[in-house]
Amino acid sequence: MDEKITTNYNVEVFNRDVINYGGYFYTTNVRLCSRLATQRTTDAVLQMGRFAGRSVLDMACGDGFYTIRFWDYGRPYAMVAVDAAHRAVEVANTHKQNRPIRFVVGDVHRLPWKDNSFDTVLIQSILHHDNDPVSIIHEAFRLAPEILIHEPNGNNFGVKIIEKLSRYHREHHEKSYTSFQLKRYVKEAGGKVVYQKFAGFVPMFCPDWLAHTMKTVEPVVEGIPLLNTYGCSVVILVAVRLT
């Protein structure tokens, strides 16, 4: 696929991250908070049990950090991963070693595969970078009858504050959508949400003492209705195509 891609978000900031860090900042960062947050995200997605024995497309796979773990522990039949940042894809192809994952460069709004080419599409943490999330979801439903969405939890007021105050988040033009908005986007794209989960409590970037404290109370926050809706850091949706 052509590496000269026009998207609705700034691809070059992600290419720059790879040049500076050898991958994305939050996947190469050795700080405790980043390790705890990425591990919880990995576990939460895998707990959905949507990959085993299936062909999976990972939309906006970045540097392949999560994709490789989903291959190793999710046991899909086949896995293709696509991202617009060509330097991130280069890193992913290096890190996959002998795994039969296909990493390619492409625009998730317009992908070259035929309708229903996959069993499941994973849309992980790209919608909040994009100005046309419905277009991405619609393309995912074209390619598979089921999708799994993972996004920062826009219901969480703390997430909103971090977006405004964090230099990293501002540079990457990050925003977040509430679970209600995401459900509306799924409906507009021709689908229906059949499962919703709120997970995580440790933010990507915080002091070690705070990460320890928040990890301790994370199971409590995740387990209490309404508290998890407005307190957890991410939301995961499983949705199916209606038409």
C-alpha positions in Angstrom: 0.0 0.0 0.0 1.1 3.6 -0.7 2.9 5.2 2.3 1.8 8.7 1.2 -1.5 8.6 3.0 -3.9 11.4 3.9 -5.7 10.9 7.2 -7.8 12.9 9.6 -5.1 13.1 12.2 -1.4 14.1 12.3 0.5 11.0 11.3 3.9 12.7 11.5 3.8 13.2 15.2 3.7 9.4 15.5 6.5 8.9 13.0 8.5 11.4 15.1 7.8 9.4 18.3 9.3 6.3 16.6 12.4 8.2 15.6 12.9 9.6 19.1 12.0 6.5 21.2 12.3 3.5 18.9 8.6 3.0 19.2 5.7 4.9 20.8 6.5 6.7 24.0 4.0 4.8 26.2 5.1 1.4 25.0 8.8 2.0 25.3 8.6 4.0 28.5 9.9 2.0 31.5 8.0 4.0 34.1 5.7 2.0 36.3 2.6 3.9 35.4 3.0 3.1 31.7 3.8 -0.5 32.3 0.7 -0.9 34.6 -1.6 0.9 32.1 -0.5 -1.0 29.0 -0.7 -4.3 30.8 -4.3 -3.6 32.0 -5.3 -2.6 28.5 -3.8 -5.8 27.1 -5.5 -8.0 29.7 -8.9 -6.2 29.3 -9.0 -6.6 25.5 -7.9 -10.3 25.8 -10.6 -10.9 28.4 -13.2 -10.2 25.7 -12.2 -13.5 24.1 -12.9 -12.2 20.6 -9.7 -13.4 18.8 -9.3 -17.2 19.3 -9.5 -19.1 16.0 -10.5 -16.0 14.1 -9.0 -13.8 11.4 -8.4 -10.4 13.0 -7.6 -7.0 11.5 -5.9 -4.5 13.9 -6.7 -1.0 12.8 -4.1 1.6 13.7 -1.7 -0.9 15.2 1.1 1.6 15.8 4.4 0.1 16.7 2.8 -3.4 17.1 3.3 -3.5 20.8 -0.3 -4.6 21.5 -0.7 -6.5 18.2 2.1 -8.9 19.1 0.7 -9.6 22.5 -2.8 -10.2 21.1 -1.3 -12.7 18.7 0.7 -14.5 21.4 -2.1 -14.7 24.0 -5.3 -14.3 22.0 -4.6 -17.2 19.6 -6.2 -15.8 16.4 -6.2 -17.9 13.3 -4.7 -15.0 11.2 -3.8 -11.4 12.0 -3.3 -8.4 9.8 -2.4 -5.0 11.3 -2.4 -1.6 9.6 -1.3 1.9 10.5 -0.7 5.2 8.6 2.6 5.9 10.4 5.1 4.0 8.2 7.9 4.3 10.7 5.7 2.6 13.3 5.0 -0.2 10.9 8.7 -0.6 10.2 9.3 -1.1 13.9 6.4 -3.5 14.2 7.7 -5.7 11.4 11.1 -5.8 13.1 9.6 -6.7 16.5 7.3 -9.5 15.2 10.3 -11.8 14.6 8.9 -15.0 13.1 5.3 -14.4 14.0 3.0 -14.7 10.9 1.5 -11.2 11.5 1.2 -9.0 8.4 2.0 -5.4 9.3 1.1 -2.9 6.5 0.9 0.8 5.9 -2.6 2.1 5.1 -5.4 4.6 5.9 -8.0 3.1 8.1 -10.8 5.1 6.4 -10.1 3.4 3.0 -8.6 0.0 3.1 -8.0 -2.3 0.1 -9.5 -5.5 1.4 -12.8 -6.9 0.1 -16.0 -6.8 2.2 -16.1 -9.4 5.0 -12.4 -10.2 4.7 -12.1 -10.7 8.4 -14.0 -12.2 11.3 -13.2 -9.4 13.8 -11.8 -5.9 13.5 -10.0 -4.3 16.5 -10.2 -0.5 16.6 -7.8 0.3 19.5 -7.2 3.9 20.6 -7.4 5.6 17.2 -10.9 7.2 17.3 -9.8 9.8 19.8 -7.1 11.0 17.4 -9.4 11.2 14.4 -11.9 13.9 13.3 -14.2 11.3 11.6 -14.6 8.3 13.9 -17.8 7.2 12.2 -16.0 6.7 9.0 -13.5 4.4 10.7 -16.2 2.4 12.3 -18.1 2.1 9.1 -15.0 0.8 7.3 -14.5 -1.7 10.1 -18.1 -3.0 9.6 -17.5 -3.3 5.9 -14.6 -5.6 6.6 -16.0 -7.7 9.4 -19.4 -8.5 11.0 -18.0 -7.8 14.5 -15.8 -5.1 15.9 -14.0 -4.4 19.2 -13.4 -0.8 20.2 -11.0 0.3 22.9 -10.9 4.0 23.7 -10.0 6.4 26.6 -13.1 6.8 28.8 -14.5 10.2 27.9 -16.9 9.9 30.8 -14.0 10.3 33.2 -13.4 14.0 34.1 -9.8 13.2 35.0 -9.2 12.0 31.5 -10.5 15.4 30.2 -8.2 17.3 32.5 -5.1 15.3 31.4 -6.0 16.0 27.7 -5.8 19.7 28.4 -2.8 19.8 30.7 -0.5 17.1 29.4 2.0 18.2 26.8 2.1 14.8 25.2 -1.7 14.7 24.9 -1.8 18.2 23.4 0.9 17.4 20.9 -0.9 14.3 19.8 -4.2 16.3 19.5 -5.9 13.8 21.9 -9.5 14.0 22.8 -11.9 11.5 24.2 -15.5 10.4 23.6 -18.0 9.3 26.2 -19.4 5.8 26.0 -22.7 7.4 25.0 -21.0 9.1 22.0 -19.2 5.9 21.0 -22.5 4.0 21.0 -24.1 6.7 18.8 -21.2 6.5 16.4 -21.6 2.7 16.2 -25.3 3.1 15.5 -24.6 5.7 12.8 -22.1 3.3 11.2 -24.8 0.6 11.0 -24.0 -1.4 14.1 -25.2 -2.2 17.6 -23.2 -2.5 20.8 -23.7 -5.8 22.4 -21.2 -5.6 25.3 -19.5 -2.8 27.2 -16.7 -2.9 29.8 -14.9 -0.2 31.7 -11.4 -1.0 32.9 -8.2 0.5 34.2 -7.5 3.3 36.7 -3.8 4.0 36.4 -3.0 6.8 33.9 -0.2 6.4 31.4 1.9 9.2 32.9 2.0 9.7 36.7 4.5 9.4 39.6 5.3 5.9 40.9 3.6 6.5 44.2 0.4 7.5 42.6 0.5 4.6 40.2 1.0 2.1 43.1 -2.0 3.7 45.0 -4.3 3.7 42.0 -3.4 0.1 41.1 -4.3 -1.0 44.6 -7.8 0.5 44.3 -8.3 -0.4 40.6 -10.3 -3.6 41.2 -12.7 -1.7 43.4 -13.2 1.1 40.9 -13.8 -1.4 38.1 -16.2 -3.5 40.1 -18.7 -0.8 41.2 -21.4 0.3 38.7 -21.4 4.1 38.0 -18.0 4.4 39.7 -16.5 2.4 36.9 -18.5 4.3 34.3 -17.0 7.6 35.4 -13.8 6.5 37.1 -12.2 4.0 34.9 -9.6 5.1 32.3 -10.7 3.1 29.3 -13.9 1.7 27.8 -14.2 -1.4 25.6 -17.2 -2.0 23.3 -18.0 -5.1 21.3 -20.4 -4.3 18.4 -22.0 -6.2 15.6 -23.1 -5.1 12.1 -26.8 -4.9 11.6 -27.0 -4.8 7.8 
